[in-house]
Amino acid sequence: MIGRYLKLVHGTTKWQFDPPDFYEQVDSQWPAILAMWHGQHFMVTTFKRPDDKIRALISLHRDGEINAQVVEYFGASVIRGSGLTPKTGSPRQSEILRKGGSRALRAMVRELEGGATIVETADVPKISRVAGRGIVALAKASGRPIFPIAIATSRRIDVNSWDKSSLNLPFSRGAFAAGEPIMVPSDTTREGMEIFRQQVENGLKDATRRAYEIVDGKNDKT
């Protein structure tokens, strides 16, 4: 039912891409890593084209099972795993090592090597709009680019939750915004990882700002 609803939203929404040639850009660097914030992930698999080979990282938490079934409804496959919530609130290298994170990292690298694009949320669990290092570690290990993306609709219900989720509604204006690809060299140091983590965070904030400016004419969801 959720999958059918999201299909209805996608099909009745007039979408605008920013940049307009996003598909051409990502195709030229396929496979890639598509990063988004929690709360904006519901619609992303509705953009999967028939021939796209997509793998989505889904949390091992019980709620993740629903997300996994929705992802599979749209023809993508699922990798189960999640990260660590740092006690200090600051991203750390170890965040990918808990709850199946290290296994998930290896699985995602294998999938990228096999030609599949990975879709995952970039923020630290339970800490909204703060990018973790897990996605940077994936880019470093795989040599594939990260594309920060954001999806917004003009008609929606904004939920008062930690991840600032929105329930997208049908018959909307929609925006799919993407940032410049971010490459992480294999010899990146610990200090360099933080620099790239900040680039991912800034790229996602900028894409989110542009998406909401397109649908609302203003920005309130960065």
C-alpha positions, 0 to 999 in steps of 0.5 A: 500500500505504501509503495502504491501511494508513493507511485501515485505521488510520483505520477501526479507530481510535476517534477523539476530537476536541478540541474536539468541534466542530472540523469546524464551526469550520474550516467557518466559516472555510474555506478555512484553513491546517492546521498540524502537526508533522513526524512527525504528518503521515501520518494527516492526509489520512485525515480528508479528507471527500469534498467537502473541497478540500485542497492539501498542501505536500510537500517537493521531496526524493526522499522527498516523492514517496512522501508526494505519492502517499499524499496523492493516494490520499486525494483531495487535491492536492499543491503541491511546495516546501520551506523553508530550514534556518537555519544558526543554528537560528532561524527566518528570513523567508528560509526560504520562498525556497529549493527552490521555496519562493517558487513554492510560496507563490504557488501556495498563496495562489492555492489559498486564494483559490480556496477550497482549504484548505492542509495543511502541516508548520510546523516548520523542516526538520530542526529538530523542534518549532520553527515556521518563518515560512513558514506565517506568511508564507502566512497574512499573504499570504492573510488566512486563519487557521492552525489548529494540529492534532495527531494521536496514537494509543494504539497506535504505534511511536515512531521515533528520528528528528529529527522524532519520527515515530510509526507509527500502528497499527490498533485504537487510541484516537485523538485529533485536537486543534486549537488556536484559529485564528491570524490574521496581519494583512497589515500585520504587521511583521518583529517581529510575524511573530516573535510570530505564529511563536511563537503557531503554535509554542505552539499546536502544542505545546499541541495535541500535549500534549492529543492525547497526554494523550487517548490515553495519559493523559500527555504525552511528545511535545511 
